[in-house]
Amino acid sequence: MTRIDFHSNVPNKMAYACRLVRKARAAQFRIVLLTRDRSEMAALDQALWTFSEQDFVPHVNAGSPLAEQTPVLLTSAEDDAIPALPHHQILINLSGSTPEHFARFERMFEIISADDSDKAAGRDRYRFYKERGYPLSHFVAE
């Protein structure tokens, strides 16, 4: 069953996701980042290239021919590429909604900002997962 970690009160979701990816990659995990739309996915792509001068995070869009051999994949809720992804270890959800195929992953991270509407949507998702018996953890960013 998918283990779900909520990280809330995050001041900058993109920067936080980049640091989370760096940590997961250091542990050799394969990661999928799900954004709200293609515009946000492009911003995340740029952030992964520039967030740290010392780190290289190999990543491609989920539809790339290189997706199978690339450890970090980017997709958006507009693309609905999750069922066709080549790996399902970690999903980082930045989309603001419940991913349709999240249960295919071993672990999912829900990144929730300090914005009131994002917090309300995060609470709804937390309740949704809890009602279905998923193991949940909650961390508050400081």
Stockholm file with secondary structure:
# STOCKHOLM 1.0

chainA/1-142         MTRIDFHSNVPNKMAYACRLVRKARAAQFRIVLLTRDRSEMAALDQALWTFSEQDFVPHVNAGSPLAEQTPVLLTSAEDDAIPALPHHQILINLSGSTPEHFARFERMFEIISADDSDKAAGRDRYRFYKERGYPLSHFVAE
#=GR chainA/1-142 SS CCEEEEEEEESCHHHHHHHHHHHHHHTTCCEEEEESSHHHHHHHHHHHHHSCSSCCCCEEETTSTTGGGCSEEEEETTTCCGGGCSCCSEEEECSSSCCTTGGGSSEEEEEEESCHHHHHHHHHHHHHHHHTTCCEEEEECC
#=GC SS_cons         CCEEEEEEEESCHHHHHHHHHHHHHHTTCCEEEEESSHHHHHHHHHHHHHSCSSCCCCEEETTSTTGGGCSEEEEETTTCCGGGCSCCSEEEECSSSCCTTGGGSSEEEEEEESCHHHHHHHHHHHHHHHHTTCCEEEEECC
//
